[in-house]
Structure formats: C-alpha cells, structure tokens
Amino acid sequence: KVYIFDEKYAGESTSDRLARLRAMMKERGIDYHFIGSLDDIAYVLNIRANDVQCNPVVISYLLVSDKACNLYIDKSKLSEEVANYLKENNVCIKPYEVIGRDVSDIESRKTLYLEPRKTNVAVYSSIARGVNVVTGTNLTSLMKCHKNEIEIKNTKNAYIKDGVALVRFLNWLETGIPTGTITEMIASEKLLEFRKQQDLFIEDSFESISAYGANASMPHYKPSHENPVKVEPRGLYLIDSGGHYLDGTTDITRTIAVGKLKEEEIYHYTLVLKAHINLMEAKFLEGTNGGYLDAFTRYCLWKNRINFNHGTGHGVGHVLNVHEGPQRIATAGNEYPMEVGMVTSDEPGIYISGSHGIRIESIMVCVEDEMTEFGQFLKFDNLTVVPIDTRPVDKSLLSDDEIAWLNDYNKMCYEKLSPYLSGHDLEYLREQCKEI
C-alpha cells in the first residue's frame, strides 16, 4: 500500500517539487518528462510504499508536462486518503498498463525527455515518429540528490537511533561470542531486532552483510541459515547494514576485533582507517568530481600497493533507495561533481581472499567550507554515529592529526549516544570510545 510521506519529513511539498521540476523542464525546452525510476516518482510526489523489499517505493510510471502530471499505477494500492492527496496536488491517476498508449499519443515535434537506462523497451518503442527525444539523467534525480535542511536534520536523528541499535547489537555480539552459539545469520537477525525497537523504524535498507573471518573478503557476501558460520573469538567480524526510518535512511559498516588478531589484519585495518579519514577530512574545490576524491582516498593504499575493487562512495536516498545517484566516488563513472547537500558514503576496504576483509563505512553530507581567492571550497560533515573500533589500530601508522580525528570522532559518538544507553550497553560504549 502507498502512504503519504509527510512534509515534516520531506521538507518540501509535492506542489513545490512539481513546480521546481516544471521550471527545470521549461528552462531546457522540454514538453514531456517520462520518469520510470520508482525512487524518483516517490520523491517528487512525496509518497512511499512497500512494493520492493528494502526500497519504500511503488511500482508505477510518471509522465509530466507543463499542464499535466499522470501517475500510472494499480489503483488498488491507493487508499482514499492517498488518492485524494494526489488529486489535491493535480496528479491524475491512470491505470498502470496505459502508459504505452499515452506515450504514443505525444504529438510530433514535441520534446520528450527521459533517462534511457531507467526506461524499459516497451515504453521507448511506443514513442511515435517525429517526437524529439532528448536523453539524460532524470531531472528528479538532479533534484533529490541535494538534500534540504529538513531532510538532513531528520537524517541526523535517524543516525542517532541507528547508532543506539548498533551499539546494543555489538555489545550483545561480543558478550555472546564466547558461548559458541552465534552464527553470522543469527547476528544479522538480532541486529534487525534492535533496529525494530527504535522509533519510526520501517525496514532494513538492504540485506545485511554479516561476515566473519574469510567470508568478509567477499564484499557482497550473503550469510544464510543453510550454511551457518559461527563467529569465533578470534580475528575480525564485518557488519554492513542499514535501516529505513520515517526520518531517514542509514547505511553503515563496522569491522570489529572479536579476539586475537594477526599482524596483517592490524596493518590492513589501520590502512583502511587512514583511507576513511582521508575522504572524511577532504577539502576540495567546487566542481570536483568523485574520481579525484576516489584517488585521494585510495592513495594511502596505493602507496602500499594495495587496492579494493568497488566504489569508494555512493549517494544515499532519503527514505528511498540506499544506493542513489547521480554522484559517486569511484575510479569510473563520475559524471557529476560533488555538490552541497549531497549525501554520500565513505567506505574504503581491503579484502584478502581466504583470510579476512575489512571495510569502514560512514555517511557524510557535502557542505560549504571556505571561499578564497581560488574559489569556493567544499568539505564533508559526518552523519554516522557509531564508534570505530580502536583495538585493531596500529597507532604508530597514524599521524597526530589522524589520531586526533579518531579520538574526536569516538568522543562525539559517546556524547550523542550515551543519553540513550544504560547498564552494560553504556559501559560497552564507554570502553569503545576510549582515547588511544
């Protein structure tokens, strides 16, 4: 079922979002904009649903012109309240299956804008001859990647709740490992339990990657009950997970020591931490794209002839897809510069097949830094509030600035999370946030 995403969470009304979209269309000489990506539709109409697991969207299409906004959807998914809400915002509700007919009715010489990789063949094939088809990134994607002040404020609230859930989970995990009863999948399910206890929780934002030891060397490893792997009291454990709350979407990875470590594990963990700090502390000129930031992040790994084969950062939606564009921080595909309001992950890693995997991921928002004679500089503000484990750190490999950053970060985590924790959970947080 579809539900209204309240303006107190969205920070902007549906009518204002449609007005902004139409202004962008007019500026570009676009008569019609076809939107086939479900997160873009949910964003511009301020609706959410549960048609796709871990993605609060509804299966639909949207066709927008200067005078009309047609939503193609199974009407049975709309309550009377939602249907009336859409009508109040001058959204015409049409049967899902008539989108091809309506696209084919677009007049010759009119301009139709769409994003090819988010448009299916059936819709594209229905476009009549003579229609001027212009392609590019959905204009709604260019809107939603810049989070407004309300979205950012709400997301910060979500990350505090998520931090509480993670600390309680990690305390439970470390307490239970010596019993020999905790598997990767049991741990994953327990984390979901802790998230469900938080206010405004909706669902996981993706299937958790709960990986012990050598399994963590596979960046997209999937645990299961069919192949249970116990978390043993030695080595490293990696948990990459996230949640959707009504006030924000989270994505976080922490790798923790669960027992005695090998020298190589300590060395690699410290290098990943250095790379993570490199990006979080970056200062860069307006107009810089993710390719430059990616190289800046990886340099401390490359210097030691080490690399990882995934992106360094992806955009994160606001109660939408946990992976969102158009910005990214990677070795390729960085068409768009990093801009103010973009929420992006910082997740370098090292993966040694058959041995161990390490990833540290926090989420950050791009903000203005300083204006100088050389131009406007930008930087990142951290959003994630979960301590970074210091037990696997080789302090001798860190600079004074990196040590200060790590201590300041964990101190911030303690200050923000301690009011919501008590007993053994609070003791665990205090221990995790000690200075090195």
N, C-alpha and C positions, 0 to 999 in steps of 0.2 A: 504493500500500500504506500501511496505517496503522502507525505506530510509537509506542511509549510515550515520553511526554515526561517524562524523569526528574525526580524530586523535587528533585534538586540544582540543577536549572534553574528548576523551578516554585515551589519554596519552600513547598509545601503538598501534602499527599497527596490523592488522589482521594476517599478516605473522609472526610477532613476537609472538603473542598469540598462534598461531597454533604450532610454533616451541617449545614454552615452554610446551605446552600440550603434544607434542610428546616426549619431553625429559622426562617428568614425566611418560609417558607410558613405554618408554624403560627401565627406572630405575626400574619399577615394573614388567617387563616381560609381558606387555600387548600388544597383537597384534591388537585388535579392541576395541574401546570405543564407546558404544552406548549412546547417550545423548537424553533424551526425555523431559527434562525440558526446557521450552521456554526461560526463562531468561538466562540460561547457553548458549544456542545457540546464542542468540542475543549478549551476552557478547563476546564470542570467535570470532565471525565473524564481530563484530562492525557494526551491523545493528539494526534498531529499526522499529517498525510498530505500528498498532493500531487495531490488531485483538481482543484484550481483553480489556474491559473497565478498565481504570485506570492502565493498565500494558502495556507499549510500546513494545510489543512482537508480533511475528508472529507464527501462528500455523505451526509446522514443526518438523522434526526429523533430527538428525545429526549422521553420522557413520564415525568415524575417524580411519585410520590405519596409518602405517608409510609412505605409499605411496599415499594414497587417503583421500579425505575429501568430503563426499557426503551429500548434503543438500536436503532433501525430502520436497517438498513444492509445492503449487499450483503456477505454473509459471506465471499465470495472475497477481499475486501480485508483480511481479518484473518488474520494468521499464528497458529499455535498458541500462541505466546508471548503475543500481544496478546489473543487470545480468553480464555486462562487468566487473564491480568491483569484483564480486565474482570469475569470470573466471581468472582475473588477479592474484588472490590470490590462484589459483589452487583448487577452490571449484567447484565440479561437481554438477550441478543442475539436480535433478531427480524428477519424479512425486511422490507426497506425498504417493500414495497408494502402491508403490512398496517396501516400507521399509521391510515388512514381507518377501518378496521374497529374498531380498538382505541379510537379517539376516540369513535366512535359507540356503543361499549359503556359509556361513562361514565354512571353512574346519574343518574336525575332527582334534582334538589335538591342534587347535589354541585357544588362550586365549581371551575371550570376557569379558570386564569389563562393569558393569552397576550398577546403583543405583535402587534397586527393587521398592521402593515406588515412583519412578519417571519413571517407565517403565510399560506400560499397558500390560494386559494379552495377547492380540493378538500378540504383538511383542515377548514377552517372550516365548509364546507357539510355535513360529516359529523357535526357536533355535534347530539346528539339534543335534542328539545324538553324543556324542564324543567330542563336543566342551567344553572346560574347562571354565566354567562360574565363574567369580570372582565378588563378590559384595562389594559395599562400597559407600561412598559419591562420587558423580561425581567429577572428578579431576578439572573440570572447576569451580566447586563451591569453591574448595580449592584455586583456583587462584583468583577468583573475590571478595572473602571476604577481600582480602588485597588490599586496595585502593592505587594507586600510587600517587605520589606528584601532578601530574596534576589533577587527579580526586578529590583529597582533596581540592586543590586550587579552582577548579571550583565549588565544592560543597559549599565552604565558600561564594563564590559570590552569589550562589542561595539562601543561607540562609539570606543574607542581603536583597535581593529583597523580599523574603518571609516575613522578618521582617517588611519591609515597608508596605506590603499589610496587615499584621496582625494589626499593629498599626492603620492604617487608618480604618480598619474594627472595631476594638474595640472602637475607638473614635466615629464612626458612630453609633455603637450599644448603647453605653452609652448615647449619645445625644438623640437617638430615643426612648429609653425605656419609658420615661415618657409620650409619646404620646399614649401608649397602642396599637400600631399598629404592633409591631414587634413580629413575631412568630419564633419558632426555625427554621422552614424551610426557611422563608424569610431571616433570618440571614445567614443561610448556603449558600443560593444563592448569597447573597450580598458579602460574602467573596470570592466566585468564581469570581465575577465581579472585585474585587480589584486585585486578582491574575492575571487575564487576562490582566490587564493593565501593568504588568511587562514584561520586555524584555525577550524573549526566552521561554515564558511560553508555555507548551504543553497541559496539562490537570491536573485534580486532581489526586493525587497518591492513593486515596481511597475515598469512600463516607464519607463526613464529619459527625462526631458525634456532633450535635448541641443540647445540653441538658440543660434544665432549671430545677432547684429545684430537686424534687424527681426523675425525669427522668434520671438525671445524676448518680443515684445509680445503673443503669444498664450499665456496662462498654461498651457494644456494642449496645447501644440504637440507633434506627434509626428514625429520625424525618420524618414527612410526611405532605403534604397539606391536606390529608384526615382526619387526626386527629391533627388539629392545636393547638399548645400550645403557649400561649403568654408568653414572657419574661417580668416578672413583676418587679417593683422597690423594690425588697427585696430578700434576700437570695443570692445564688450562681448560676452562669452560667458557663457551661463547653463547650469548643470547642476543639475538637480533629480533626485535618485536615492536609492536606499536598498537595504538588504540584510537578509535574514533569516539570522541565525546561531543556533546552538543556544542561545546565551546571551542573545540579544536581537534586536530589530528596529530598524533605523535608517531615518531619513528626513532628508535634508539638501539644502539649496540654497545654492550659492555663485554669485555673479556676479563675474567677474574681468575686468580690463582686459587685452586682448590686443594693444594698440597704442595709437596716439594717440586721445584722447577729445575729443568735443565738450563745450563748456561745459555744455550742457543735460544731458548724460549724467553729468557730475561732480556737478552740482546735484541731480539726481534720485537718484543713488546715495547721496549724503550724507543726503538726507531719509529714504530707506528705512532707512539705518543708524540714524538718530535714532529712527525708529518702532520698530525692532527692539530698541534699547536701552531705550526707554520700557517695553515689555512685560517684558523680561527683568529689569528693575530694579523692577518694580511691587511695592508693598506695599499690601495690601488686607484689609478686614475679612472674617472668616469669614462665609460666606453670600453673598458677592459672586458674581454670575453673569458669564458671558462677555460679555454685552452691555456692561457697564461697562468691562471690560478692553479690549474692542474699541475703544470710543470713546477710551479713554485712549491706546491705541496709535496710532490714526489722527490724533490731534489735531494733531501737527506737520505732517501732510499737509494736513488740512482748513484749517489756518491759512493755507496757501499755495494754497488752492482746488484741491487735488489729492485723488484718491481711487483705490481699487482695488476691483474688483468680484468679490472672492472672500473667503472667510473668512480671519480672521487666524490662527486656530489650530484644530487638530483633535486629538482623542485619538489615541494610538498604542498598538497592541496589543503584547503581549509574545510574540514569535514567533507572531503571529497577524496579523489584518488591520492594515495600516499606517494605515488610517483606522478609528477606533473611537470610539464614544460611551460614555455619553450626553453628556458635556461637550463644549462647543465654544466658541470665541471668535469671535463674528461679530455682524453687525448684527441678526440674527433667529435664532430657534430656540434660545435659550439657557435651556432649562427648568431645567437643573441647575446648582447653584453649583459653583465650583471648590473642590475638597477635597484634603486631604493625601493624597499617593500617586498623584494623577492625573498621567499623563504626557501632555503636550500640546505641539503645535508653536507656534512663534513665527515667522510668515512674511509680513510685510508686503511690498508691492511697488508699483511704478509701471510702467505699460505705455503706451507711446506708439506708436500704430498706424503701421506703415510705417517706424519709426525704431529703437526699442530697447525692451527690457524688463528690469526689474531686480527681483530677489527675493532676500532674505537669510533663510534658514530654519535655525533650530537647534531642538533639542528640549529640553524642560525638565520638571522634576518639581516639583509643588507641595509645599511643606514649611511647617512652622510658623515664624513669625517671633517676635514678642513678644506677651505678654499685658499689656495695660494696663487702666486703669480704663474704657476704652471698649470692651474686648472683645479677643478673640484675633485677632491679625493673621497673615496668611499672606504667603508670597513664593515665588519660583521659584528652583530651583537648576538651572544649565545642565548638560546631559549631553553635548552635541556637542563634539567636539574636532577642529576644522578651522579654520585661520586665516581671518580675514575680511580680504579684500584691502584694503589701505590706499591703493593707488595712485589709485583714483577718488575719494578723500575730499577735500573742501574743508574743511580744518581750521578755517577762520575761521567756519564754520557750526556747529561743535561747541562745547558748553560745556566747561569744565575737567573736570567730572565725566564727561562723555561721552568725552572724550579719555582720561581715566584708565581708564574701563571698557574701552575698546577696547585700550589697551596692556596692561592686566592680562589681558584675555581671550587675546590673542595670545601673551603670555608663558606663560600656563598651557598653551596648545597646544604651545609649544616644549618645555616641561618634561615633558609627558606623552608626546609623540611622538618626541622626539629619541633616546631609548634604542633605538628600533626602526628607525631610519633610518641610512643611511650614504652616503658619497660625494656625488654630485650631488644626491640626494634630500635629504640633510641640509643641504647648502648652500642648496637652494631653500627648505626650511623656515625656516632661519635668516634668510634675506632677507625672507620673508613675515611673519615675526614681529617685525621691527624696530619700535621705537617711532616714533611720529610726533611 
